[in-house]
Amino acid sequence: MGKEVNFGKLLHGGDYNPEQWLDYPEILEQDLAYFKKARINEVSLGMFSWAFLEPEEGVFRLEWLKEVIDRLYENEIVVMLSTPTAARPRWMAEKYPEVLRVNAARERNLYGERHNHCYTSPVYREKTRIINTKLAEMFKDHPGVIAWHISNEYGGECHCPLCQEAFRGWVKKKYGTLERLNRVWNTGFWSHTYQSFDQVESPSPKGDFSLHGLNLDWKRFVTDQTADFVKWEIKALRDAGAEQPSTINMMYNFTGLNYYKFADVIDFVSWDNYPTWHKEAETVTAMDTGMQHDIMRSIQKKPFYLMESCPSATNWQSVSKLKKPGMLQAASLQAVAHGSDSVLYFQMRQSRGASEKFHGAVIDHYGGSDTRVFREVTKVGAALEKLQEVNGSQNPAEAAVIYDVENRWAVEDAAGPRNAGVFYKETVEKPYQAFRKLGINVDVIDETCSLDGYRVVAAPMVYLLREGWTEKVRNFVKNGGIFLLTYWSGIVDETDLCYLGGTPHDLMDVMGFRSMEIDGLYDGEWNEGIPEPENPLHLERAYRCSHLCELVQPSTAEVLMTYGKDFYDGMPAMTRNVYGKGKAYAVCADFEQGLYDEVCRKLAEEAGVERIVEEVPEGVEVTMREQKDGTRYVFVQNFSREAVEVKLPIERYPVWQGTYDGTIGSWKTIVLKGR
């Protein structure tokens, strides 16, 4: 999964756009002084520079970029150099309109914005290869260029004739015959049978959008076509001799692409993190952000890079809230705790005009270093300098939660028991949060990932079964693993065809029951789970459930909880089944967080998952990184608004960074170090 990437230090810096200041040569010199003051050691350049690099077709101006990179390197600042393909120059769109995207209604876009280009277009690919080759030839041996930042925030789709033809080829290659295509997409529904592959079209509000197999495969095609374009970009660099590692910057909770399919395409994962701090309790935002960090780390199971974050307020959220003092450092160190080897910002210097002129920056329009934000950034830089030896360490995890984007596509398109809120992401978050509240590392993996090495695995709402998934689960439990499955699982295959003969498909013996029905509850409606007397998990209190309640018929499973009312009063609401050397648990309804907190704590204990801090107070995060020699760094962070008491194992893990007197202040971080 990519190269082993280690830049030898934690990076601090971010997106810099000197092309906007070419008429102000004094700005660069001033910025260099400011960067050194803020302990900036990296900047990302060039991602929106195409019009400056190639102002006319075939006319290249790269000297200014080299001069900037040279000056940065002279000041011990390295560069991640971007390919400029996220925003094409105007001359290209005017001469080659095919490079502009067509939407699902089959309307071609006008020139403008970012990511308004077709990944299938031979013209766009040719122009991309030319500019990437020019950049590689100039900077392949430059000691200041440490990595290639491929484009920017890939996303979106194109429905142009070129993409339609490519999609037809993709479908034909996947299914081979029309007979198979019609079967797996169930096109007999509404008489939508295909008589030719030439009839295949992408989903459209003007056409087909109710063939769920078509919808799924279109999304898969978009991911594959995007990944192919990334490969095209990287190949141009490699063919020209540039061997520096490559990355793409991914995005928060983004479902337009299956990011796990990029694990073998890029050398290291990076992502852009813009939480809405202070909108609700910081503890809630921190937990949500932590899960996104863990998703990114789990894609390649190695350190990732925080490519963008905001040092102040964004300008595009519904309310652009300032970060309160101390929040930037807490958020930045949370990224490092979860496996990031960088804290990078958008942007280094605030633009004077256009849509991001009020987006927060290290250096604002005032242009001085005597600002609150600059001081906050400088504090982060100082903290990272003290933490440098953490660089390159891993985040070993004995617990995993399954989050699968293709499954999410299918769940949210299913037209099933609830269509106004099936809450897939929220369902995944419940066991994740429960494990994290125990202070244990959690990998967030998809169905294609191995389960080897984990002691306990939670699989929420695995509605769509990917190839080989049930065999992994079967072996995991048989060999002693603790497995937790939820309602609405094992329902359809990879083409969204419902399984016949009972669900959860191929796991009924492992789980010890068969699902019979699932009840969609109206908003505000609820049921409850009542513990069975002397149940083996020693559950004693009742918990509420809402949204979805599954009705199951046990075969070999023990009943741990039963429903408290409605016509299914007394039926199983939670079960346990012994299978081989392990145990398979099932949560049959959308229960409140409290049930997951209790159950996951007991499952982690049963599985023997190590906990470095025995009691983790509410609002406190405990995250561990580990070097190959066994040295551990235990990050303890308080995201609550008040100081909290917490007992830390300082005999085994002495305090390495920060101050600790039995309490941790609000938004403060302590790092312990030991073995």
C-alpha positions in Angstrom: 0.0 0.0 0.0 2.2 2.8 -1.3 5.8 3.5 -0.3 7.1 3.7 3.2 7.0 7.5 3.5 8.9 9.3 6.2 10.1 12.9 5.7 12.2 12.7 8.9 10.2 15.2 10.8 6.7 16.3 11.7 5.7 18.9 9.0 4.2 22.3 9.9 3.0 24.6 7.2 0.5 24.4 4.4 -1.0 25.8 1.2 0.9 28.8 -0.1 0.0 30.8 -3.3 2.9 33.0 -4.2 1.6 33.4 -7.7 -0.9 35.8 -6.3 1.9 38.0 -5.2 4.3 38.0 -8.1 3.9 41.8 -8.4 5.0 42.2 -4.8 8.5 40.6 -4.5 8.8 42.0 -1.0 5.9 39.8 0.2 7.9 36.6 -0.3 10.8 37.9 1.7 8.5 39.0 4.5 6.7 35.7 4.4 10.0 33.8 4.8 10.7 35.7 8.0 7.3 35.0 9.3 7.5 31.3 8.4 10.7 30.9 10.4 9.1 32.7 13.3 6.1 30.4 13.3 8.4 27.3 12.9 7.0 26.6 9.5 9.1 23.9 7.7 6.9 23.0 4.7 4.6 24.6 2.2 2.4 23.2 -0.6 2.7 25.0 -3.9 1.2 25.1 -7.3 -2.2 23.5 -7.0 -4.1 26.3 -8.7 -1.2 27.7 -10.8 -1.9 26.3 -14.3 -2.7 29.7 -15.8 0.6 31.0 -14.4 2.6 28.0 -15.5 1.1 27.8 -19.0 -0.5 31.2 -19.7 -1.0 30.2 -23.4 -1.2 26.8 -24.9 2.3 25.5 -25.3 3.9 28.5 -23.6 5.4 27.6 -20.3 6.6 29.9 -17.4 8.1 27.8 -14.6 11.0 30.0 -13.7 9.0 32.0 -11.1 8.1 28.7 -9.3 11.7 27.5 -9.2 12.8 30.9 -7.8 10.2 30.5 -5.0 11.2 26.9 -4.3 14.9 27.8 -4.2 14.3 30.6 -1.7 12.2 28.4 0.5 14.8 25.7 0.5 17.5 28.2 1.3 15.4 28.9 4.4 15.0 25.2 5.3 11.4 25.0 4.1 10.6 22.0 1.9 7.8 21.8 -0.6 5.0 19.4 -1.6 4.6 20.4 -5.2 1.1 20.1 -6.6 0.0 19.2 -10.1 -2.3 22.1 -11.2 -5.1 20.0 -12.6 -7.8 20.9 -10.2 -8.5 24.1 -12.1 -7.9 24.3 -15.9 -6.9 27.6 -17.6 -9.6 29.5 -19.5 -7.8 29.1 -22.9 -8.2 25.3 -22.6 -11.9 25.4 -22.1 -12.4 27.8 -25.0 -10.4 25.8 -27.5 -11.4 22.4 -26.2 -14.9 22.5 -24.7 -14.9 18.7 -24.3 -12.8 19.1 -21.2 -15.8 20.7 -19.3 -18.1 18.4 -17.4 -21.6 17.4 -18.3 -24.1 17.0 -15.5 -26.6 14.2 -14.9 -29.2 16.1 -16.9 -26.8 15.9 -19.8 -26.1 19.7 -19.8 -22.5 20.8 -20.4 -21.1 23.2 -17.8 -19.8 26.7 -18.7 -16.2 27.5 -17.9 -15.5 28.2 -14.2 -15.0 27.0 -10.7 -12.7 24.1 -9.7 -13.1 20.4 -10.7 -15.1 21.3 -13.8 -13.2 18.9 -16.0 -13.7 15.4 -17.5 -11.4 12.7 -16.4 -12.1 10.7 -19.5 -11.4 13.4 -22.0 -8.3 12.6 -24.1 -7.6 16.3 -24.5 -7.6 16.9 -20.8 -5.4 13.9 -20.2 -3.0 15.0 -22.9 -2.7 18.5 -21.4 -2.3 17.1 -17.9 0.5 14.8 -19.1 2.3 17.8 -20.7 2.2 20.1 -17.7 3.0 17.3 -15.3 6.0 16.3 -17.4 7.3 19.9 -17.5 7.0 20.1 -13.7 8.7 16.7 -13.2 11.6 17.6 -15.5 12.3 20.7 -13.6 11.9 19.5 -10.1 12.6 15.8 -10.1 16.0 16.3 -8.5 15.3 19.4 -6.5 16.2 18.7 -2.9 13.5 21.0 -1.7 10.7 19.1 -3.3 9.8 16.2 -1.1 6.5 15.0 -2.5 3.9 15.4 -5.3 0.5 16.6 -4.2 -1.7 15.3 -7.0 -4.4 17.8 -8.0 -6.7 19.0 -5.2 -9.7 17.4 -3.5 -10.7 15.0 -6.3 -14.5 14.8 -6.6 -17.5 15.1 -8.8 -18.6 13.2 -11.9 -19.1 13.8 -15.6 -21.9 12.4 -17.8 -20.6 13.5 -21.2 -20.6 11.2 -24.3 -17.0 10.2 -23.6 -17.8 9.1 -20.1 -20.9 7.3 -21.3 -18.8 5.3 -23.7 -16.2 4.6 -21.0 -19.0 3.5 -18.6 -20.4 1.1 -21.2 -17.0 -0.4 -21.7 -16.6 -0.7 -17.9 -19.9 -2.5 -17.6 -19.3 -4.8 -20.5 -15.9 -5.8 -19.1 -17.4 -6.4 -15.6 -20.4 -8.5 -16.7 -19.5 -9.9 -20.1 -22.9 -10.7 -21.4 -26.3 -8.9 -21.6 -27.9 -11.9 -19.9 -25.7 -11.4 -16.9 -26.1 -7.7 -16.8 -29.9 -7.9 -17.0 -29.9 -10.5 -14.2 -27.6 -8.6 -11.7 -29.3 -5.3 -12.3 -32.7 -7.0 -12.2 -33.8 -5.0 -15.3 -37.0 -7.0 -15.7 -38.3 -4.6 -13.1 -40.5 -2.0 -15.0 -39.4 -3.7 -18.2 -36.1 -2.0 -18.3 -34.3 -4.9 -20.0 -31.2 -4.0 -22.1 -31.0 -5.4 -25.6 -27.5 -3.9 -26.2 -24.6 -2.6 -24.2 -25.0 0.6 -26.3 -28.2 1.3 -24.4 -26.4 1.6 -21.0 -26.5 5.2 -19.7 -25.5 6.7 -16.4 -28.3 7.4 -13.8 -30.1 10.6 -14.5 -33.1 12.5 -13.1 -34.3 12.5 -16.7 -33.9 8.8 -17.1 -33.1 5.7 -15.0 -32.4 6.2 -11.3 -34.4 3.4 -9.7 -32.2 0.5 -10.9 -30.1 0.2 -7.7 -27.5 -2.0 -9.4 -27.0 0.7 -12.0 -26.6 3.4 -9.4 -24.1 1.3 -7.5 -22.0 0.5 -10.5 -22.0 4.1 -11.7 -20.6 5.2 -8.4 -18.0 2.4 -8.6 -17.1 3.6 -12.2 -16.7 7.2 -11.0 -14.2 6.0 -8.4 -12.4 3.8 -10.9 -12.2 6.5 -13.5 -11.0 9.0 -10.9 -8.4 6.5 -9.7 -7.3 5.9 -13.3 -6.8 9.7 -13.8 -4.7 9.8 -10.6 -2.6 7.0 -12.0 -2.3 8.9 -15.3 -1.1 12.0 -13.4 1.5 10.0 -11.4 2.7 8.1 -14.4 3.5 11.3 -16.2 5.7 12.3 -13.3 7.3 8.9 -13.0 8.0 8.7 -16.8 9.8 12.1 -16.6 12.0 10.7 -13.8 10.3 12.2 -10.7 10.4 9.6 -7.9 9.2 11.6 -4.9 6.2 10.0 -3.1 2.7 11.1 -4.1 -0.6 11.8 -2.4 -4.1 13.1 -2.9 -5.9 15.2 -0.3 -9.1 13.5 0.7 -12.1 15.1 2.4 -14.4 14.8 5.5 -17.2 12.3 5.3 -17.0 12.3 1.5 -19.1 9.7 -0.2 -18.4 10.7 -3.8 -15.5 8.3 -4.0 -14.5 5.1 -2.3 -11.2 6.3 -0.7 -10.1 2.7 0.3 -9.6 2.0 -3.5 -6.8 4.6 -3.6 -4.7 2.7 -1.0 -2.5 1.2 -3.7 -2.6 4.2 -6.0 -0.9 6.8 -3.9 2.1 6.5 -1.6 0.6 8.2 1.4 -2.8 9.3 2.5 -3.6 13.0 3.3 -6.8 14.8 4.1 -8.4 18.2 4.7 -10.0 18.7 8.1 -12.4 21.5 8.8 -14.5 20.7 11.9 -17.2 23.2 13.1 -15.6 23.7 16.5 -17.8 25.4 19.1 -21.1 24.7 17.2 -21.9 22.0 19.8 -19.9 20.6 22.7 -16.2 20.3 21.7 -16.3 16.7 23.0 -18.8 15.8 20.3 -16.8 17.5 17.5 -13.6 15.9 18.7 -15.1 12.4 18.6 -16.4 13.0 15.1 -13.1 14.3 13.9 -11.2 11.5 15.6 -13.2 9.0 13.6 -12.3 10.7 10.4 -8.6 10.7 11.3 -8.9 7.0 12.0 -10.6 6.3 8.7 -7.7 8.1 6.9 -5.1 6.2 8.9 -6.8 2.9 8.4 -6.8 3.2 4.6 -3.1 2.2 4.4 -2.6 1.2 8.1 0.2 3.7 8.5 0.8 7.4 9.3 -1.2 9.9 7.3 -0.8 13.7 6.7 -3.1 16.4 7.8 -2.9 18.4 4.5 -5.3 21.2 5.3 -6.9 22.7 8.4 -7.9 26.2 9.2 -5.8 28.3 11.6 -8.8 30.6 12.2 -12.3 30.6 10.7 -13.3 29.2 7.3 -15.4 31.4 5.0 -17.7 28.7 3.5 -19.4 27.1 6.5 -22.9 28.3 7.3 -21.4 30.2 10.2 -17.7 31.0 10.0 -16.8 30.6 13.7 -13.4 31.7 15.1 -11.4 29.1 17.0 -11.2 30.1 20.6 -7.7 30.4 22.2 -6.2 26.9 22.6 -8.5 25.2 20.2 -6.1 25.2 17.3 -3.4 23.4 19.3 -5.8 20.9 20.7 -7.2 20.1 17.2 -3.7 19.9 15.7 -2.3 17.6 18.4 -5.4 15.4 18.0 -4.4 14.8 14.4 -0.9 13.9 15.5 -2.2 11.6 18.2 -4.3 9.7 15.7 -1.4 9.2 13.3 -0.7 12.4 11.4 2.9 13.3 10.8 1.9 16.8 9.9 -0.2 19.8 10.8 -0.7 21.9 7.6 -3.1 24.8 7.0 -5.1 26.4 4.3 -3.8 29.0 3.8 -0.5 30.5 4.6 -1.3 34.0 3.4 -4.9 35.3 2.9 -5.9 36.0 -0.7 -7.0 39.5 -1.6 -9.9 38.6 -3.7 -12.4 36.0 -5.0 -14.2 33.3 -3.0 -11.6 32.6 -0.4 -10.5 36.1 0.5 -11.9 35.8 4.0 -10.8 32.2 4.6 -8.6 32.1 7.7 -4.8 32.2 7.2 -1.6 32.2 9.1 -0.9 35.7 7.7 -4.0 37.8 7.2 -4.7 41.0 5.2 -3.1 43.1 7.9 0.1 41.3 7.1 1.8 41.4 10.5 2.9 38.7 12.9 1.4 40.4 16.0 -2.0 38.7 15.6 -3.7 36.2 17.9 -3.9 33.7 15.1 -0.2 34.0 14.3 0.6 33.5 17.9 -1.6 30.4 18.0 0.1 28.9 14.9 3.5 29.6 16.5 2.5 27.7 19.6 1.6 24.7 17.4 4.9 24.9 15.7 6.7 24.9 19.0 4.7 22.0 20.3 5.5 20.0 17.1 9.2 20.7 17.5 9.1 19.0 21.0 7.2 16.1 19.5 9.5 15.4 16.6 10.5 11.9 17.7 6.8 10.8 17.4 7.2 11.1 13.6 6.8 7.8 11.8 5.3 5.9 14.7 2.2 3.7 14.2 -1.2 3.5 15.9 -1.6 -0.2 16.7 -5.3 -1.2 17.2 -6.9 -4.3 18.7 -10.4 -3.1 17.9 -11.9 -2.3 14.6 -15.2 -0.9 13.3 -16.4 -1.6 9.8 -17.3 1.5 7.7 -17.8 0.6 4.0 -18.5 3.3 1.5 -20.0 1.0 -1.1 -22.2 -0.5 1.5 -23.2 3.1 2.5 -24.1 3.9 -1.1 -26.4 0.8 -1.2 -28.0 1.5 2.3 -28.8 5.1 1.5 -30.3 4.1 -1.9 -32.2 1.0 -0.7 -35.8 2.4 -0.6 -36.4 0.2 2.5 -37.8 0.5 6.0 -36.7 4.1 6.5 -35.9 6.5 3.7 -36.0 9.8 5.7 -33.0 8.9 7.8 -31.5 5.4 7.8 -28.5 6.8 9.8 -25.7 4.6 8.5 -22.9 7.0 9.6 -24.5 7.5 13.0 -24.8 3.7 13.4 -21.1 3.2 12.7 -20.2 6.0 15.1 -21.9 4.3 18.1 -19.5 1.4 18.6 -16.6 3.5 17.5 -17.4 6.1 20.1 -17.9 3.4 22.7 -14.5 1.9 22.1 -12.8 5.3 22.0 -14.4 6.3 25.3 -12.3 3.4 26.8 -9.1 5.0 25.6 -8.3 2.3 23.1 -7.1 2.8 19.5 -9.7 1.8 16.8 -9.1 1.1 13.2 -12.0 2.0 10.8 -11.8 -0.4 7.9 -14.0 -1.6 5.1 -15.2 -5.1 4.1 -12.2 -5.6 1.8 -9.7 -5.3 4.7 -8.3 -8.2 6.7 -9.6 -8.9 10.2 -6.3 -10.5 11.3 -4.8 -9.0 14.4 -8.0 -7.7 15.9 -9.5 -9.0 19.1 -12.9 -7.4 18.7 -14.7 -6.2 15.6 -18.0 -4.2 15.3 -19.9 -4.4 12.0 -22.8 -1.9 12.0 -25.5 -2.2 9.3 -23.5 -4.4 6.9 -26.4 -4.4 4.4 -24.4 -5.1 1.3 -21.9 -8.0 1.4 -18.7 -7.6 -0.5 -17.0 -10.6 -1.9 -15.2 -12.7 0.7 -16.6 -10.7 3.6 -18.6 -13.5 5.3 -15.7 -15.9 5.1 -13.5 -13.4 6.9 -16.1 -13.1 9.7 -16.6 -16.8 9.9 -12.8 -17.4 10.4 -12.5 -14.5 12.7 -15.1 -15.8 15.1 -14.2 -19.4 14.7 -10.6 -18.6 15.7 -11.6 -16.8 18.9 -12.6 -13.3 17.9 -15.4 -11.2 19.4 -17.8 -10.0 16.7 -20.7 -7.5 17.0 -23.2 -7.3 14.2 -26.2 -5.0 14.0 -29.7 -5.0 12.4 -30.2 -4.7 8.6 -27.1 -6.8 7.8 -26.4 -9.4 5.2 -29.4 -8.3 3.0 -28.0 -7.9 -0.5 -25.1 -8.9 -2.7 -22.6 -6.6 -4.4 -25.1 -5.8 -7.2 -27.9 -5.0 -4.6 -29.8 -8.2 -5.3 -31.6 -9.5 -2.2 -30.4 -12.8 -0.9 -32.9 -15.7 -0.9 -33.1 -18.3 1.8 -32.7 -16.1 4.9 -30.5 -13.3 6.3 -28.0 -12.4 7.5 -26.8 -14.3 4.4 -24.1 -16.9 5.0 -23.9 -15.9 8.7 -27.1 -17.3 10.1 -25.1 -20.2 11.7 -22.4 -17.8 13.0 -25.0 -15.5 14.5 -27.4 -18.2 15.6 -30.6 -16.6 14.3 -32.6 -15.8 11.2 -33.9 -12.3 10.5 -37.7 -12.3 9.8 -38.8 -8.7 9.6 -37.6 -5.2 10.3 -39.9 -2.4 11.6 -39.3 1.2 10.6 -40.3 3.5 13.5 -41.7 7.0 12.9 -39.7 9.9 14.3 -40.5 10.2 18.0 -41.6 6.6 18.2 -39.5 4.2 20.4 -39.2 0.8 22.0 -36.8 -0.5 24.6 -34.6 -3.4 25.2 -35.0 -5.2 28.6 -32.2 -7.4 29.9 -33.0 -11.1 30.4 -32.5 -12.3 33.9 -29.0 -13.7 34.5 -27.8 -12.9 31.0 -24.2 -13.7 30.3 -23.2 -10.1 29.8 -24.7 -9.1 33.1 -26.8 -6.4 31.5 -29.1 -4.9 34.2 -30.7 -1.7 32.8 -33.1 -1.1 29.9 -32.2 1.0 26.9 -34.3 2.8 24.4 -34.3 2.1 20.7 -35.7 4.0 17.7 -35.8 4.2 13.9 -35.3 0.5 13.1 -36.2 -2.7 15.1 -35.4 -6.1 13.6 -37.3 -9.2 14.5 -35.2 -12.3 14.7 -35.8 -16.0 15.3 -33.0 -17.6 17.4 -31.7 -21.1 16.5 -28.6 -21.5 18.7 -28.2 -17.9 19.9 -28.8 -16.9 23.5 -31.2 -14.0 24.1 -29.6 -11.2 26.1 -32.4 -8.5 25.8 -36.0 -8.5 24.6 -38.2 -5.8 23.3 -40.4 -4.1 25.9 -43.6 -3.3 23.9 -45.5 -3.4 20.6 -46.5 -6.7 18.9 -42.9 -7.9 19.2 -42.9 -7.4 23.0 -40.7 -10.2 24.4 -38.9 -11.0 21.2 -35.0 -10.8 21.0 -33.5 -7.4 20.9 -29.9 -8.6 21.5 -28.3 -12.0 21.2 -25.1 -13.9 21.7 -23.9 -17.0 19.9 -20.9 -19.2 20.5 -19.2 -20.2 17.3 -16.0 -22.1 17.3 -13.6 -20.5 19.8 -15.3 -17.0 19.6 -18.6 -15.3 20.1 -20.9 -13.4 17.8 -23.2 -10.7 19.3 -26.1 -9.0 17.6 -27.8 -5.7 18.4 -31.2 -6.0 16.7 -32.3 -2.3 16.9 -31.0 1.2 16.7 -30.3 1.6 20.4 -29.1 4.7 22.2 -25.4 5.3 22.8 -25.5 4.1 26.4 -26.1 0.5 25.3 -23.1 0.5 23.1 -21.0 2.1 25.8 -21.9 -0.7 28.2 -21.7 -3.6 25.7 -18.5 -2.5 24.0 -16.8 -2.1 27.3 -17.7 -5.6 28.3 -16.8 -7.0 24.9 -13.4 -5.3 25.0 -12.8 -6.8 28.5 -13.9 -10.2 27.2 -11.6 -9.9 24.3 -8.6 -8.9 26.5 -8.1 -5.5 24.8 -5.3 -3.6 26.5 -6.3 -0.3 28.2 -3.5 2.0 29.2 -5.7 4.3 31.2 -8.2 2.3 33.2 -10.8 5.1 33.8 -11.2 7.7 31.1 -13.4 10.7 32.2 -16.1 12.0 29.8 -14.6 14.4 27.3 -11.1 13.0 27.6 -9.4 11.2 24.6 -6.6 8.7 25.1 -4.7 7.7 22.0 -1.5 5.8 21.6 1.3 5.8 19.0 4.2 3.3 19.0 7.6 3.1 17.5 9.1 -0.1 16.1 11.4 -0.4 19.1 8.3 -0.5 21.4 8.4 3.1 22.6 4.9 4.3 23.2 3.5 7.9 23.2 0.2 8.2 25.0 -1.7 11.3 24.1 -4.2 12.4 26.8 -6.4 15.3 25.7 -9.3 17.0 27.4 -11.9 18.4 25.0 -14.3 19.4 27.7 -14.8 23.0 28.7 -13.6 22.4 32.3 -10.5 20.9 33.9 -11.0 17.2 34.7 -9.4 14.8 37.1 -7.9 11.8 35.6 -5.6 9.1 37.0 -2.7 8.4 34.6 -0.2 5.5 34.8 2.8 7.8 35.2 4.8 5.1 36.9 5.0 3.1 33.7 4.4 6.0 31.3 6.0 9.2 32.8 4.9 12.6 31.6 6.9 13.6 28.6 5.2 16.7 27.3 2.8 19.0 29.2 2.1 19.4 32.9 0.1 17.1 35.0 -1.0 17.4 38.7 -3.8 15.0 38.7 -6.0 17.2 36.4 -5.9 18.2 32.8 -7.1 21.7 31.8 -9.7 22.4 29.2 -8.4 21.7 25.6 -5.0 20.8 27.0 -2.8 17.9 25.9 -0.4 15.7 28.0 1.9 13.2 26.3 3.2 10.2 28.3 6.1 8.1 27.1 7.2 4.6 28.0 7.1 1.0 27.0 
